[in-house]
């Protein structure tokens, strides 16, 4: 938000500047669906990571076991079906100042941001591969030439804590500035576990250090280094039978530990007629996961005694993952205020993903025993360009094109670790390798018509693409059967929309209708016997989204949004339907509610406006109440794991005394224990009762906090 807009606490459509288009553009001029969440709104709504952000975006959903590693976001129904097949089977990626994070960092921390930019629909022209559903661009607060900062502390029941410090320090006034942000946070578990520690607890440390060098008005050099350590005890798969309440977990151990490091160097220079940017980013992400299959769940579906699953040697899954991403982008763009807006550039990237999986679940035999490795190295290069040309005073045409070449090298190994003497037909070792090359184009075309300075409409068509590749898992390696590659996915998205600023800028409205055609969407097929395979199917998504921001008075503000998304699988390969009962054309895509909605009502005024005066009275009072609704959705493509609607209510009240604010807050005030995962496991042995492995989200969270600014 421009400083002028912040001074009077206004929030006008014409003032919002978007950087996610690789050049500064006003939101009202962009022919596409974009939502912006400011730093003030993040504070009021308690947004601290990808999970809490996704909960406030109608049309978006976060899939999660309550961990970091296996979380991902879908938008408008576009995203991995059930689980990502490979490290780059993503449709919605998160970017920090335009630099990409990994798919598995979708739920990572949001720290010291100016704003969040949510761009819906294919963003492949500017952001590249695997953003056919959309992109989330996090805009960090930059170092400035002013001393300042803040200290925040929160605490609450169940071991809730958060301490956060932000400091902005000029080093050489007008030339070199620095900024540091650091956060420690955590909370205890919330799922009772009769065989081990409570599940669902986490401890997270995250930070960012930035240096901004501005030797002249035309040149800037920005270096940032970010890090996050997260230690989580996820609530992987506790048992549920039929529609009864989930039972307590019976798992001796469950852990998800991740370590993230990201460095970025961004050099910008403005020439007389254009701007040049070089952006180099390096991202490193290591995770270690350990999980013991739930004793009660596996007992019920196999008919064996629970004691058969208590021994770690006969019931465990361990994963170690190490991935890196190097990206170099060079681009030229128009200057702010130019009549023709454009950007053109080239990008090179290299992804290296390694995974080691050590597993033995005795009840499932050779397909779940042994040690395997997976490595996929992806190198790619692309040329891209995007331009907006005014055809008249009111009509603007825009278009973009990206040409990409991508190479993937894959290899995998298997070691029976002695289990070949236990299971008939199992090999002692096996290896496989392959390579593929993909050349593809993505692009968009749009028209935007400005009926007045405060009202415009647009129409667009965009093409997204996900390259093919090699799936993480091959449960048949033990028998010497190599995995086959899966096909690329092509996405065509058609959208019409409108934006309006009414009542002198106090009411901002936006809406969009869309249709998305997904050809050969990638899907993981997961059977009751814990075997997996990869396939492609066709699907479509259509819907309507409406958003409104209304400054009701000088004290009250209302922000609301609603989305209707209707998805459908249109064609299923015969072999996929045969191997996965219930998977059929006409099914809805998983993880996509038909209806979703958010509602946020805020109040901000001097305490005297409420009659609160006196020497101990606060200067100002801030209050926020929020409501979000997530409709019925399915966990799986066979539509067997149905998830009930969710109603979430949150609130926050803060009191300012000078540079100090004291506040109380509550999330999920209705204490809904809703399910985020409901994996069908067939029926309980000897019965006709469906058995599910489910993950339940956290209930009510309460706390108090204090922030001191300086």
Legacy VTK file of the C-alpha trace (Angstrom):
# vtk DataFile Version 3.0
C-alpha trace
ASCII
DATASET POLYDATA
POINTS 710 float
0.000 0.000 0.000
1.303 3.486 -0.814
2.223 5.610 2.185
-0.540 8.108 1.393
-3.151 5.379 1.645
-1.795 4.123 4.954
-1.734 7.564 6.570
-5.507 7.867 6.725
-6.054 4.132 7.102
-7.830 4.012 3.752
-7.907 1.044 1.416
-8.810 2.081 -2.090
-8.783 -0.156 -5.146
-6.837 2.390 -7.174
-4.071 2.576 -4.575
-3.195 -1.133 -4.478
0.000 -1.913 -6.399
0.740 -5.493 -7.492
4.304 -6.713 -8.004
3.387 -10.286 -8.958
3.153 -9.302 -12.628
6.953 -8.708 -12.629
6.353 -4.961 -12.889
4.454 -2.550 -10.661
0.819 -2.391 -11.763
-2.310 -1.050 -10.153
-4.750 -3.789 -9.228
-7.579 -2.147 -11.157
-5.566 -2.431 -14.398
-4.913 -6.187 -14.200
-7.222 -8.354 -16.387
-7.412 -11.262 -13.972
-8.542 -12.368 -10.541
-6.170 -11.051 -7.867
-6.728 -10.798 -4.111
-4.516 -8.738 -1.816
-4.090 -9.155 1.940
-2.230 -6.279 3.624
0.073 -6.542 6.633
-2.619 -4.969 8.837
-5.155 -7.583 7.719
-2.652 -10.378 8.341
-2.210 -9.151 11.905
-5.941 -8.832 12.542
-6.728 -12.271 11.099
-3.799 -14.115 12.673
-2.189 -15.096 9.361
1.275 -16.476 10.092
1.742 -19.232 7.494
0.356 -20.808 4.344
-2.272 -22.800 6.234
-3.834 -19.788 7.945
-3.656 -17.767 4.709
-5.439 -20.408 2.613
-8.304 -20.521 5.122
-9.155 -16.928 4.180
-9.111 -17.326 0.386
-12.466 -18.400 -1.116
-11.863 -20.902 -3.887
-8.560 -22.096 -2.393
-7.976 -25.112 -0.152
-4.964 -26.420 1.737
-4.493 -30.163 1.909
-2.607 -31.145 5.068
-2.006 -33.829 7.667
-1.139 -31.022 10.062
2.489 -31.227 8.917
4.651 -29.065 6.679
6.002 -31.611 4.205
2.781 -33.061 2.772
0.825 -29.818 2.445
-0.218 -28.243 -0.827
-2.773 -25.722 -2.112
-5.414 -26.098 -4.794
-7.274 -23.220 -6.461
-10.527 -23.463 -8.352
-10.193 -27.250 -8.215
-6.800 -27.253 -9.950
-4.087 -29.070 -8.020
-2.655 -32.512 -7.287
-5.367 -35.167 -7.167
-5.018 -36.977 -3.828
-1.249 -36.434 -3.498
1.509 -34.932 -5.673
3.005 -37.574 -7.937
6.476 -36.032 -7.931
8.355 -32.978 -6.611
7.053 -30.789 -9.444
3.481 -32.057 -9.646
2.169 -28.719 -8.440
-0.512 -26.385 -9.750
-0.213 -23.600 -7.157
3.206 -22.418 -6.020
4.272 -19.876 -3.414
6.823 -17.199 -4.334
8.746 -14.788 -2.120
9.240 -11.544 -4.045
8.928 -13.570 -7.245
11.437 -16.281 -6.179
9.861 -19.785 -6.122
9.550 -21.997 -3.075
9.194 -25.773 -3.245
5.790 -27.436 -3.517
6.352 -28.874 -0.025
6.799 -25.361 1.405
3.166 -24.400 0.749
2.413 -24.250 4.490
5.643 -22.510 5.508
5.797 -19.376 7.673
4.740 -15.900 6.528
7.019 -13.390 8.241
7.317 -9.576 8.090
5.346 -9.054 4.876
4.001 -5.921 3.222
1.234 -7.883 1.531
0.120 -11.227 0.108
-0.868 -11.332 -3.561
-3.104 -14.231 -4.603
-3.265 -14.618 -8.388
-5.914 -17.123 -9.497
-5.960 -19.007 -12.762
-2.933 -20.039 -14.870
0.105 -17.861 -14.139
2.479 -19.824 -16.352
3.442 -16.895 -18.590
5.367 -15.029 -15.903
5.804 -17.627 -13.146
6.499 -20.629 -15.361
5.667 -24.295 -15.068
3.310 -25.796 -12.536
1.262 -22.674 -11.765
-1.764 -23.654 -13.841
-4.025 -23.192 -10.813
-2.519 -19.943 -9.579
0.322 -18.378 -7.642
0.781 -16.804 -4.220
3.368 -14.026 -4.141
4.634 -12.915 -0.733
5.946 -9.348 -0.711
8.420 -8.893 2.193
8.891 -5.583 3.970
12.040 -3.976 2.572
14.818 -2.317 4.558
14.313 1.440 4.761
16.283 4.504 5.783
14.502 4.809 9.139
15.310 3.254 12.504
12.405 1.231 13.836
11.015 -2.145 14.736
8.696 -4.086 16.979
8.623 -6.769 19.672
5.688 -9.167 20.010
4.917 -11.827 22.594
1.910 -14.183 22.738
0.897 -16.958 25.075
-2.121 -19.120 25.731
-3.405 -22.524 26.855
-1.987 -25.784 25.472
1.544 -24.420 25.488
0.821 -21.714 22.905
3.663 -19.215 22.508
4.999 -16.762 19.934
7.835 -14.286 20.272
8.706 -12.090 17.325
11.189 -9.283 16.771
11.595 -6.970 13.782
14.362 -4.373 13.498
15.104 -1.941 10.679
18.583 -0.390 10.936
20.111 2.056 8.429
23.854 1.373 8.120
24.887 4.139 5.737
22.037 6.670 5.547
20.556 6.841 2.071
22.843 4.086 0.752
22.781 0.912 2.848
19.964 -0.355 5.096
19.278 -3.613 6.890
16.223 -5.395 8.246
15.961 -8.441 10.503
12.871 -10.422 11.478
12.855 -13.429 13.807
10.036 -15.561 15.234
9.820 -18.445 17.720
6.415 -20.130 17.969
4.804 -23.358 19.040
1.887 -25.193 20.602
1.249 -28.588 22.227
-0.485 -31.495 20.504
-4.265 -31.874 20.384
-4.890 -35.522 19.359
-4.874 -38.007 22.219
-2.510 -40.920 21.624
-2.641 -44.008 23.831
0.654 -45.415 22.509
2.847 -42.340 22.380
2.974 -38.541 22.684
0.025 -36.344 21.761
-0.137 -35.613 18.055
-0.384 -32.210 16.403
2.210 -30.253 18.364
4.789 -28.049 16.691
7.760 -25.801 17.350
8.882 -23.431 14.603
11.803 -21.016 14.322
11.865 -18.723 11.297
13.802 -15.621 10.321
14.818 -13.320 7.503
17.757 -10.928 7.142
17.826 -8.320 4.351
20.356 -5.808 3.053
19.367 -3.074 0.600
22.118 -1.165 -1.214
21.045 1.908 -3.208
24.132 3.651 -4.605
21.910 5.883 -6.772
18.279 6.638 -7.504
18.462 4.312 -10.508
20.148 1.279 -8.950
19.278 -1.032 -6.067
20.783 -4.285 -4.850
18.718 -6.412 -2.455
20.076 -9.495 -0.678
17.864 -11.608 1.569
18.481 -14.796 3.516
15.590 -16.717 5.041
15.483 -19.816 7.215
12.907 -21.991 8.948
13.199 -24.992 11.265
9.921 -26.778 11.998
9.518 -29.778 14.306
6.022 -31.243 14.137
4.274 -34.364 15.484
1.608 -34.748 12.768
-1.729 -36.454 13.277
-1.176 -38.965 10.472
-4.166 -41.283 9.992
-6.118 -42.008 13.164
-9.002 -44.505 12.817
-12.622 -43.696 12.048
-15.289 -46.347 11.468
-18.344 -45.366 9.505
-19.529 -41.931 10.547
-18.572 -42.321 14.213
-16.216 -39.838 15.833
-12.510 -40.498 15.204
-10.843 -42.614 17.878
-7.706 -41.813 19.834
-4.463 -42.518 18.031
-2.408 -45.621 18.802
0.981 -44.696 17.334
4.303 -45.033 19.112
5.875 -42.199 17.124
5.104 -39.567 14.501
7.425 -36.776 13.401
7.920 -34.291 10.585
11.104 -32.241 10.909
12.003 -29.781 8.169
14.854 -27.349 7.538
14.473 -24.610 4.943
17.069 -22.124 3.683
16.615 -19.541 0.929
18.999 -16.903 -0.418
18.045 -14.287 -3.003
19.997 -11.562 -4.793
17.975 -9.020 -6.760
19.676 -6.277 -8.785
17.578 -3.570 -10.420
18.674 -0.675 -12.604
16.442 1.879 -14.315
17.678 3.123 -17.645
16.176 6.100 -19.413
13.462 4.067 -21.148
13.358 0.693 -19.420
14.232 -1.189 -16.254
16.552 -4.186 -15.898
16.313 -6.842 -13.172
18.541 -9.786 -12.369
17.119 -12.146 -9.755
19.064 -15.118 -8.444
17.553 -17.450 -5.867
18.748 -20.639 -4.199
16.434 -22.738 -2.077
17.378 -25.728 0.059
14.808 -27.885 1.844
15.488 -31.000 3.926
12.865 -33.081 5.706
12.804 -36.173 7.855
9.521 -38.007 8.459
8.823 -40.981 10.671
5.431 -42.576 11.152
4.165 -45.743 12.751
0.939 -47.048 11.262
-1.919 -46.744 13.722
-2.213 -50.023 15.660
-6.001 -49.912 15.976
-6.587 -48.921 12.353
-4.340 -51.616 10.877
-5.764 -54.195 13.263
-9.309 -53.399 12.138
-8.608 -53.647 8.429
-6.441 -56.796 8.611
-8.162 -58.728 11.397
-4.863 -59.138 13.254
-4.392 -58.243 16.916
-3.236 -54.701 17.744
-0.101 -56.179 19.274
0.970 -57.262 15.775
1.600 -53.600 14.944
3.298 -52.371 18.111
6.834 -53.499 17.228
8.689 -50.738 15.418
10.569 -53.218 13.236
7.305 -54.554 11.812
5.365 -51.290 11.499
7.187 -48.153 10.438
7.643 -45.708 7.557
10.692 -43.423 7.421
11.425 -40.823 4.731
14.420 -38.543 4.290
14.170 -35.886 1.577
16.739 -33.406 0.322
15.908 -30.952 -2.425
17.489 -27.835 -3.875
16.323 -25.293 -6.429
18.521 -22.780 -8.253
16.786 -20.133 -10.363
18.329 -17.326 -12.392
16.042 -14.813 -14.076
17.007 -11.829 -16.246
14.301 -9.451 -17.414
13.660 -6.033 -18.890
10.437 -4.129 -18.282
8.711 -0.831 -18.911
8.959 1.992 -16.400
6.021 2.875 -14.137
3.666 5.232 -15.915
4.647 4.165 -19.446
1.730 4.062 -21.875
2.647 0.515 -22.974
3.448 -1.819 -20.128
5.665 -4.781 -20.913
8.147 -7.261 -19.516
10.463 -9.705 -21.321
13.123 -12.027 -20.050
14.784 -15.409 -19.741
15.047 -17.836 -16.849
17.177 -20.882 -16.061
16.437 -23.363 -13.277
17.791 -26.595 -11.846
15.942 -28.757 -9.325
17.587 -31.681 -7.555
15.295 -33.909 -5.470
16.466 -36.949 -3.497
14.357 -39.191 -1.283
15.174 -42.294 0.742
12.309 -44.460 2.025
12.799 -47.192 4.615
9.563 -49.068 5.288
8.213 -52.268 6.752
4.536 -52.869 7.399
4.392 -56.634 7.916
0.651 -56.842 7.252
1.132 -55.710 3.648
4.097 -57.877 2.725
6.668 -57.172 0.028
5.053 -54.004 -1.369
5.683 -52.270 1.969
9.106 -53.610 2.908
12.669 -52.607 2.113
14.753 -49.542 1.394
14.334 -47.478 -1.768
15.801 -44.282 -3.166
14.442 -41.787 -5.661
16.259 -39.001 -7.433
14.994 -36.637 -10.101
17.087 -33.806 -11.538
15.206 -31.251 -13.624
16.954 -28.602 -15.689
15.068 -26.073 -17.731
15.223 -22.775 -19.527
12.497 -20.438 -20.753
11.939 -17.223 -22.677
8.921 -15.128 -21.761
7.225 -11.874 -22.592
4.078 -10.003 -21.589
2.655 -6.730 -22.925
-0.354 -4.457 -22.327
-1.275 -2.071 -25.142
-4.025 0.568 -24.949
-6.169 0.275 -28.093
-8.163 3.346 -27.098
-8.677 5.550 -24.075
-10.763 2.782 -22.506
-9.807 -0.529 -24.134
-6.529 -2.295 -23.349
-5.313 -5.532 -24.902
-2.720 -7.696 -23.199
-0.996 -10.931 -24.013
1.901 -13.102 -22.985
3.893 -16.087 -24.185
6.433 -18.389 -22.571
8.541 -21.012 -24.374
10.099 -23.669 -22.136
12.433 -26.607 -22.593
12.807 -29.006 -19.675
14.896 -32.139 -19.153
14.350 -34.702 -16.401
16.804 -37.388 -15.352
15.508 -40.035 -12.978
16.980 -43.006 -11.163
15.735 -45.238 -8.378
17.136 -48.165 -6.393
15.717 -50.859 -4.142
17.366 -52.937 -1.407
15.349 -55.689 0.271
17.344 -55.342 3.511
16.965 -59.102 4.055
13.198 -59.194 3.560
13.678 -61.227 0.366
14.176 -64.224 2.641
10.777 -63.532 4.199
8.587 -62.762 1.182
8.357 -65.116 -1.782
9.243 -63.622 -5.158
10.900 -60.536 -3.674
14.202 -59.451 -5.241
17.230 -58.661 -3.112
17.895 -55.496 -5.129
16.703 -53.603 -8.169
17.488 -50.358 -9.959
15.848 -48.288 -12.681
16.550 -45.071 -14.552
15.104 -42.997 -17.361
15.148 -39.516 -18.870
12.623 -37.314 -20.660
12.552 -33.980 -22.475
9.568 -31.650 -22.649
9.174 -28.618 -24.889
6.031 -26.581 -24.383
4.431 -23.171 -24.557
2.148 -21.346 -22.158
0.483 -17.996 -22.577
-2.508 -15.751 -22.157
-4.585 -13.135 -23.967
-6.954 -10.606 -22.391
-9.022 -7.497 -22.996
-9.817 -4.913 -20.334
-12.451 -2.201 -20.851
-12.632 0.783 -18.510
-16.200 2.063 -18.480
-15.128 4.776 -16.055
-12.102 5.391 -13.831
-13.885 3.368 -11.149
-15.441 0.537 -13.164
-13.893 -1.963 -15.580
-14.516 -5.412 -17.040
-12.155 -7.953 -18.555
-12.079 -11.246 -20.431
-9.121 -13.604 -20.653
-7.967 -17.004 -21.858
-4.848 -18.676 -20.431
-2.944 -21.877 -21.041
-1.191 -23.715 -18.227
1.076 -26.742 -18.350
2.607 -29.340 -16.038
5.325 -31.491 -17.542
5.255 -35.236 -17.166
7.673 -37.112 -14.985
8.346 -39.995 -12.650
6.314 -40.722 -9.540
7.759 -40.776 -6.045
6.644 -44.300 -5.276
6.875 -47.638 -7.041
5.497 -50.296 -4.731
6.362 -52.994 -7.293
10.127 -52.392 -7.274
10.421 -55.403 -4.973
9.336 -57.558 -7.935
11.582 -55.863 -10.505
8.831 -53.882 -12.237
10.000 -50.378 -13.247
7.689 -47.406 -12.942
6.388 -45.750 -16.062
6.399 -42.001 -16.597
3.138 -40.082 -16.502
1.981 -37.671 -19.213
2.020 -33.860 -19.138
-1.087 -31.911 -18.210
-2.530 -29.075 -20.279
-4.955 -26.564 -18.786
-7.102 -24.015 -20.606
-8.802 -21.374 -18.476
-11.474 -18.931 -19.647
-12.458 -16.032 -17.375
-14.607 -12.918 -17.415
-14.594 -10.477 -14.539
-15.252 -6.977 -13.291
-13.955 -4.496 -10.736
-15.642 -1.416 -9.354
-14.881 1.256 -6.772
-18.053 2.951 -5.557
-19.231 5.417 -2.931
-16.203 7.626 -3.332
-13.798 4.716 -2.954
-15.420 3.310 0.196
-16.828 0.219 -1.541
-14.618 -2.009 -3.694
-16.268 -4.851 -5.607
-14.817 -7.561 -7.811
-16.215 -10.682 -9.408
-15.203 -13.379 -11.862
-16.739 -16.328 -13.691
-14.438 -19.045 -15.017
-14.291 -22.349 -16.869
-11.177 -24.550 -16.711
-10.563 -27.536 -18.969
-7.916 -29.967 -17.648
-6.522 -32.458 -20.155
-4.571 -35.449 -18.782
-4.548 -34.177 -15.202
-2.113 -36.219 -13.127
-3.472 -38.507 -10.404
-2.010 -40.914 -7.876
-4.028 -44.133 -7.626
-3.954 -45.458 -4.066
-5.413 -48.865 -3.269
-6.561 -50.356 0.015
-3.511 -52.662 0.015
-1.196 -49.604 0.139
-0.019 -49.995 -3.445
0.247 -46.938 -5.659
0.364 -46.149 -9.364
0.215 -43.027 -11.503
-2.255 -42.119 -14.236
-3.812 -39.221 -16.137
-7.484 -38.300 -16.426
-9.531 -35.437 -17.837
-11.481 -32.999 -15.674
-13.114 -29.596 -15.667
-13.936 -26.842 -13.198
-16.331 -23.914 -13.444
-17.494 -21.339 -10.970
-18.153 -17.814 -9.820
-16.275 -15.673 -7.262
-17.391 -12.422 -5.615
-15.426 -10.133 -3.283
-16.259 -6.890 -1.516
-14.403 -4.453 0.723
-16.630 -1.812 2.275
-15.551 1.071 4.492
-18.870 1.361 6.342
-17.745 4.400 8.319
-14.563 5.912 9.679
-14.536 3.160 12.309
-16.047 0.093 10.609
-14.825 -1.992 7.674
-16.336 -5.121 6.119
-14.408 -7.538 3.881
-16.197 -10.535 2.442
-15.765 -13.064 -0.329
-17.632 -16.067 -1.703
-16.805 -18.736 -4.269
-18.887 -21.379 -6.024
-16.740 -24.060 -7.678
-18.223 -27.027 -9.507
-15.700 -29.671 -10.549
-16.127 -32.876 -12.497
-13.944 -35.724 -13.726
-14.877 -36.097 -17.377
-12.883 -39.141 -18.509
-11.144 -41.968 -16.646
-8.836 -44.531 -18.327
-10.274 -48.044 -18.180
-7.340 -49.532 -16.272
-7.508 -46.771 -13.654
-11.227 -47.359 -13.096
-10.653 -51.121 -12.802
-7.902 -50.780 -10.198
-9.666 -48.091 -8.150
-13.268 -48.929 -7.249
-15.510 -45.879 -7.391
-13.258 -43.811 -9.668
-15.532 -42.759 -12.517
-16.465 -39.925 -14.828
-18.835 -37.522 -13.096
-17.012 -37.645 -9.747
-15.952 -34.389 -8.180
-12.291 -33.463 -7.875
-10.927 -33.882 -4.347
-10.090 -31.126 -1.901
-12.472 -28.649 -3.565
-15.616 -27.476 -1.759
-18.546 -26.463 -3.918
-19.130 -23.417 -1.695
-16.658 -21.388 0.336
-16.988 -17.990 1.985
-15.188 -15.530 4.248
-16.527 -12.608 6.285
-14.390 -10.140 8.271
-15.791 -7.187 10.198
-13.277 -4.746 11.679
-13.530 -1.807 14.063
-10.824 0.812 14.682
-11.437 4.036 16.611
-10.187 6.203 19.473
-11.222 4.811 22.846
-12.978 8.105 23.531
-15.476 7.260 20.789
-16.793 4.554 23.131
-16.771 6.877 26.114
-13.583 5.391 27.548
-11.584 8.307 28.933
-9.254 8.981 31.818
-5.549 8.678 32.560
-5.559 4.883 32.209
-7.758 4.701 29.128
-6.164 3.382 25.917
-5.650 5.664 22.954
-7.335 3.371 20.413
-9.351 0.186 20.224
-9.093 -2.362 17.403
-11.533 -5.260 16.997
-11.939 -7.921 14.345
-14.384 -10.810 13.993
-14.017 -13.278 11.157
-16.053 -16.157 9.782
-15.133 -18.666 7.097
-17.138 -21.489 5.590
-15.807 -24.511 3.754
-18.493 -26.646 2.138
-18.740 -30.372 1.565
-15.765 -31.817 -0.297
-14.094 -35.158 -0.945
-10.645 -36.335 0.022
-10.274 -38.780 -2.868
-11.122 -38.913 -6.571
-13.368 -41.950 -5.996
-15.484 -39.698 -3.716
-15.490 -42.291 -0.932
-13.903 -40.043 1.711
-16.520 -37.338 2.182
-15.615 -34.351 4.395
-18.364 -32.421 6.153
-18.778 -28.627 5.964
-16.706 -26.455 8.306
-17.690 -23.228 10.082
-14.802 -21.302 11.623
-15.136 -18.182 13.761
-12.228 -16.042 14.954
-11.907 -12.768 16.849
-9.292 -10.297 18.034
-9.522 -7.209 20.254
-6.578 -4.861 20.798
-5.965 -1.767 22.951
-3.273 0.816 22.145
-1.386 2.839 24.753
1.092 4.934 22.797
3.503 2.565 21.112
2.186 -0.476 23.004
-0.743 -2.686 22.022
-2.242 -5.394 24.241
-4.667 -7.812 22.603
-6.648 -10.995 23.103
-7.539 -13.387 20.325
-9.351 -16.604 19.579
-9.359 -18.926 16.584
-11.955 -21.578 15.821
-14.078 -20.230 18.643
-16.831 -22.793 17.958
-14.242 -25.518 18.690
-14.993 -27.473 15.500
-12.946 -30.690 15.306
-13.189 -31.039 11.548
-11.461 -33.524 9.248
-8.903 -32.532 6.642
-8.034 -36.072 5.495
-10.358 -39.092 5.155
-8.578 -41.907 3.373
-10.758 -44.998 2.713
-9.191 -48.308 3.817
-11.980 -50.655 2.732
-14.066 -52.227 5.484
-13.212 -53.353 8.984
-12.390 -57.067 9.005
-15.466 -59.289 9.399
-17.879 -56.361 9.019
-19.384 -54.140 6.347
-18.396 -50.952 8.218
-16.192 -48.601 6.179
-12.799 -47.917 7.766
-10.986 -44.626 7.277
-7.650 -43.153 8.212
-8.420 -39.540 9.126
-6.598 -36.395 10.137
-8.417 -33.946 12.384
-7.581 -30.252 12.576
-7.006 -28.342 15.795
-9.961 -27.050 17.803
-10.270 -23.777 19.693
-7.131 -21.661 20.250
-7.124 -18.748 22.724
-4.361 -16.349 23.660
-3.174 -12.929 24.743
-0.405 -10.857 23.272
1.470 -7.594 23.390
3.338 -5.634 20.703
5.714 -2.750 21.340
6.830 -0.642 18.382
9.831 1.640 18.362
LINES 1 711
710 0 1 2 3 4 5 6 7 8 9 10 11 12 13 14 15 16 17 18 19 20 21 22 23 24 25 26 27 28 29 30 31 32 33 34 35 36 37 38 39 40 41 42 43 44 45 46 47 48 49 50 51 52 53 54 55 56 57 58 59 60 61 62 63 64 65 66 67 68 69 70 71 72 73 74 75 76 77 78 79 80 81 82 83 84 85 86 87 88 89 90 91 92 93 94 95 96 97 98 99 100 101 102 103 104 105 106 107 108 109 110 111 112 113 114 115 116 117 118 119 120 121 122 123 124 125 126 127 128 129 130 131 132 133 134 135 136 137 138 139 140 141 142 143 144 145 146 147 148 149 150 151 152 153 154 155 156 157 158 159 160 161 162 163 164 165 166 167 168 169 170 171 172 173 174 175 176 177 178 179 180 181 182 183 184 185 186 187 188 189 190 191 192 193 194 195 196 197 198 199 200 201 202 203 204 205 206 207 208 209 210 211 212 213 214 215 216 217 218 219 220 221 222 223 224 225 226 227 228 229 230 231 232 233 234 235 236 237 238 239 240 241 242 243 244 245 246 247 248 249 250 251 252 253 254 255 256 257 258 259 260 261 262 263 264 265 266 267 268 269 270 271 272 273 274 275 276 277 278 279 280 281 282 283 284 285 286 287 288 289 290 291 292 293 294 295 296 297 298 299 300 301 302 303 304 305 306 307 308 309 310 311 312 313 314 315 316 317 318 319 320 321 322 323 324 325 326 327 328 329 330 331 332 333 334 335 336 337 338 339 340 341 342 343 344 345 346 347 348 349 350 351 352 353 354 355 356 357 358 359 360 361 362 363 364 365 366 367 368 369 370 371 372 373 374 375 376 377 378 379 380 381 382 383 384 385 386 387 388 389 390 391 392 393 394 395 396 397 398 399 400 401 402 403 404 405 406 407 408 409 410 411 412 413 414 415 416 417 418 419 420 421 422 423 424 425 426 427 428 429 430 431 432 433 434 435 436 437 438 439 440 441 442 443 444 445 446 447 448 449 450 451 452 453 454 455 456 457 458 459 460 461 462 463 464 465 466 467 468 469 470 471 472 473 474 475 476 477 478 479 480 481 482 483 484 485 486 487 488 489 490 491 492 493 494 495 496 497 498 499 500 501 502 503 504 505 506 507 508 509 510 511 512 513 514 515 516 517 518 519 520 521 522 523 524 525 526 527 528 529 530 531 532 533 534 535 536 537 538 539 540 541 542 543 544 545 546 547 548 549 550 551 552 553 554 555 556 557 558 559 560 561 562 563 564 565 566 567 568 569 570 571 572 573 574 575 576 577 578 579 580 581 582 583 584 585 586 587 588 589 590 591 592 593 594 595 596 597 598 599 600 601 602 603 604 605 606 607 608 609 610 611 612 613 614 615 616 617 618 619 620 621 622 623 624 625 626 627 628 629 630 631 632 633 634 635 636 637 638 639 640 641 642 643 644 645 646 647 648 649 650 651 652 653 654 655 656 657 658 659 660 661 662 663 664 665 666 667 668 669 670 671 672 673 674 675 676 677 678 679 680 681 682 683 684 685 686 687 688 689 690 691 692 693 694 695 696 697 698 699 700 701 702 703 704 705 706 707 708 709
